[in-house]
């Protein structure tokens, strides 16, 4: 059975590109275009992994992650932050306290690197409990 990913991204071009590439690699990919929709789908569908952008309309990724972590299922959900925010910036440092599984910077990360990190997290979940 294919692993389910929830891709939460407001850039429609990136959303479609990642969705196609991930489906072609055997994943069942669901999508949301803002944090509000992403939170609803996360809590309803319980995906194996969430790919989450930070800057989005309606509800940003920081707020979504904070609310997700308040849910009994969501407190342990695997989340990769996929953003263009500087990892040393105060916004992203605020996200780290909500315990993402990992974060990647879109502008400097190739699709192959994203795919590798997804596989690593889904195949070895116990070894990736702490943000890196």
PEGI-V686074 format. One record per backbone hydrogen bond with DSSP energy under -1.0 kcal/mol. NH is the residue of the N-H (numbers start at 1). CO is the residue of the C=O. If there is no record, write none. Layout:
BEGIN
{{NH,CO} {NH,CO}}
END
This chain:
BEGIN
{{5,28} {6,49} {7,30} {8,51} {9,32} {15,11} {16,12} {17,13} {18,14} {19,15} {20,16} {21,17} {22,18} {23,19} {24,20} {26,23} {27,22} {28,3} {30,5} {32,7} {35,59} {38,34} {39,35} {40,36} {41,37} {42,38} {43,39} {44,40} {45,41} {46,42} {48,4} {49,4} {50,78} {51,6} {52,80} {53,8} {59,57} {61,54} {64,60} {65,61} {66,62} {67,63} {68,64} {69,65} {71,68} {75,71} {76,73} {80,50} {81,102} {82,52} {83,104} {89,86} {93,89} {94,90} {95,91} {96,92} {98,95} {99,96} {101,79} {102,79} {104,81} {106,83} {109,106} {114,110} {115,111} {116,112} {117,113} {118,114} {119,115} {120,116} {121,117} {122,118} {123,119} {124,120} {128,125}}
END
